[in-house]
Amino acid sequence: MLKSFRLSAALVMLLGMAPLLSACHTTAGVGQDVSQGGHALSNSANANAPASPPP
């Protein structure tokens, strides 16, 4: 009986931790995507900026 309880408890803990572990990768991926989008926007703004500022 105790062995069955321990197995069930371990299974519940592992299943409970799975979404937390996958969320870390998802959040990191979103952060990288946003960062790359910001870099692309900055590069585009720099490439399309006037050569000399207006007086």
Distance bins in CASP14 RR format, pairs under 12 A and 6 or more apart:
PFRMAT RR
TARGET T0000
AUTHOR 0000-0000-0000
RMODE 2
METHOD distances of the structure
MODEL  1
1 7 0 0 0 0 0 1 0 0 0 0 0
1 8 0 0 0 0 0 1 0 0 0 0 0
2 8 0 0 0 0 0 1 0 0 0 0 0
2 9 0 0 0 0 0 1 0 0 0 0 0
3 9 0 0 0 0 0 1 0 0 0 0 0
3 10 0 0 0 0 0 1 0 0 0 0 0
4 10 0 0 0 0 0 1 0 0 0 0 0
4 11 0 0 0 0 0 1 0 0 0 0 0
5 11 0 0 0 0 0 1 0 0 0 0 0
5 12 0 0 0 0 0 1 0 0 0 0 0
6 12 0 0 0 0 0 1 0 0 0 0 0
6 13 0 0 0 0 0 1 0 0 0 0 0
7 13 0 0 0 0 0 1 0 0 0 0 0
7 14 0 0 0 0 0 1 0 0 0 0 0
8 14 0 0 0 0 0 1 0 0 0 0 0
8 15 0 0 0 0 0 1 0 0 0 0 0
9 15 0 0 0 0 0 1 0 0 0 0 0
9 16 0 0 0 0 0 1 0 0 0 0 0
10 16 0 0 0 0 0 1 0 0 0 0 0
10 17 0 0 0 0 0 1 0 0 0 0 0
11 17 0 0 0 0 0 1 0 0 0 0 0
11 18 0 0 0 0 0 1 0 0 0 0 0
12 18 0 0 0 0 0 1 0 0 0 0 0
13 20 0 0 0 0 0 1 0 0 0 0 0
14 20 0 0 0 0 0 1 0 0 0 0 0
14 21 0 0 0 0 1 0 0 0 0 0 0
15 21 0 0 0 0 0 1 0 0 0 0 0
15 22 0 0 0 0 0 1 0 0 0 0 0
16 22 0 0 0 0 0 1 0 0 0 0 0
16 23 0 0 0 0 0 1 0 0 0 0 0
17 23 0 0 0 0 0 1 0 0 0 0 0
17 24 0 0 0 0 0 1 0 0 0 0 0
18 24 0 0 0 0 0 1 0 0 0 0 0
18 25 0 0 0 0 0 1 0 0 0 0 0
19 25 0 0 0 0 0 1 0 0 0 0 0
19 26 0 0 0 0 1 0 0 0 0 0 0
20 26 0 0 0 0 0 1 0 0 0 0 0
20 27 0 0 0 0 0 1 0 0 0 0 0
21 27 0 0 0 0 0 1 0 0 0 0 0
21 28 0 0 0 0 0 1 0 0 0 0 0
22 28 0 0 0 0 0 1 0 0 0 0 0
22 29 0 0 0 0 0 1 0 0 0 0 0
23 29 0 0 0 0 0 1 0 0 0 0 0
23 30 0 0 0 0 0 1 0 0 0 0 0
24 30 0 0 0 0 0 1 0 0 0 0 0
24 31 0 0 0 0 0 1 0 0 0 0 0
25 31 0 0 0 0 0 1 0 0 0 0 0
25 32 0 0 0 0 0 1 0 0 0 0 0
26 32 0 0 0 0 0 1 0 0 0 0 0
26 33 0 0 0 0 0 1 0 0 0 0 0
27 33 0 0 0 0 0 1 0 0 0 0 0
27 34 0 0 0 0 0 1 0 0 0 0 0
28 34 0 0 0 0 0 1 0 0 0 0 0
28 35 0 0 0 0 0 1 0 0 0 0 0
29 35 0 0 0 0 1 0 0 0 0 0 0
29 36 0 0 0 0 1 0 0 0 0 0 0
30 36 0 0 0 0 0 1 0 0 0 0 0
30 37 0 0 0 0 0 1 0 0 0 0 0
31 37 0 0 0 0 1 0 0 0 0 0 0
31 38 0 0 0 0 0 1 0 0 0 0 0
31 39 0 0 0 0 0 1 0 0 0 0 0
32 38 0 0 0 0 0 1 0 0 0 0 0
32 39 0 0 0 0 0 1 0 0 0 0 0
33 39 0 0 0 0 0 1 0 0 0 0 0
33 40 0 0 0 0 0 1 0 0 0 0 0
34 40 0 0 0 0 0 1 0 0 0 0 0
34 41 0 0 0 0 0 1 0 0 0 0 0
35 41 0 0 0 0 0 1 0 0 0 0 0
35 42 0 0 0 0 0 1 0 0 0 0 0
36 42 0 0 0 0 0 1 0 0 0 0 0
36 43 0 0 0 0 0 1 0 0 0 0 0
37 43 0 0 0 0 1 0 0 0 0 0 0
37 44 0 0 0 0 1 0 0 0 0 0 0
37 45 0 0 0 0 0 1 0 0 0 0 0
38 44 0 0 0 0 1 0 0 0 0 0 0
38 45 0 0 0 0 1 0 0 0 0 0 0
38 46 0 0 0 0 0 1 0 0 0 0 0
39 45 0 0 0 0 0 1 0 0 0 0 0
39 46 0 0 0 0 0 1 0 0 0 0 0
40 46 0 0 0 0 0 1 0 0 0 0 0
40 47 0 0 0 0 0 1 0 0 0 0 0
41 47 0 0 0 0 0 1 0 0 0 0 0
41 48 0 0 0 0 0 1 0 0 0 0 0
42 48 0 0 0 0 0 1 0 0 0 0 0
42 49 0 0 0 0 0 1 0 0 0 0 0
43 49 0 0 0 0 0 1 0 0 0 0 0
END
